């Protein structure tokens, strides 16, 4: 498997680390977005624990009302 030249978290600036964490939180929310009030990953009632944690982080940086955009052909 090829290695990628990603900077280690220790070499990132605070702004770069914040941006990465925001993207990660958004990805978690998108992947765990409910299908008929259930998480497709955890299979639990929504919001599942990973989504709650991601929303807690986004709320702490002023983006707590973020929701993934509607996708064409989505089940919702």
Secondary structure, DSSP 4 states (H G I P E B T S, - for coil): -----PPPGGGS-HHHHHHHHHHHHHHHHHHT-BSSSBBTTT-SBSSPHHHHHHHHHHHHTT-TT--PPPPTT---
